Amino acid sequence: MSVTGNDAFTLLEAIGTIAFALSGGTVAVRAGMDWLGVVVLAVVTAVGGGTLRDVLLGQFPIRWVEHPWPVALACACAVIVILVGHRVPHSTGAHQMDRGRRGVRPAAGSDPMALAAPPVRGHPRVSWVALPGASQSRPRR
């Protein structure tokens, strides 16, 4: 079984979606939000950057509207953060983090992953922008 370029980009998109959803959900749990707030913040964080990219590039329909699996994946990550986040001890505020009394973060590794994934995830959608005659070579979805 060979892995195609589309499979690799889909895997990277899933990793980025998971990382952003965990990061957003963790922030919501730390802020003391209820379950709906955690889900909303996880989903907005996970798909918000790609939505903004698509709107600015004029690519409609928005990717997650056409293929809703990133929203479902972000919701699943939010449920995990809700279940794990309220059980894992963590600091009660940012001021305690500044004083050096660090608590355990439920998704400690998700922030660096979330920052590394978007350039790779968005590459196929924006690669046509830098090409001469981009309006003629714009890929169809």
Order of alpha helices (4+ residues) and beta strands (2+ residues): alpha-alpha-alpha-alpha-alpha-alpha-alpha
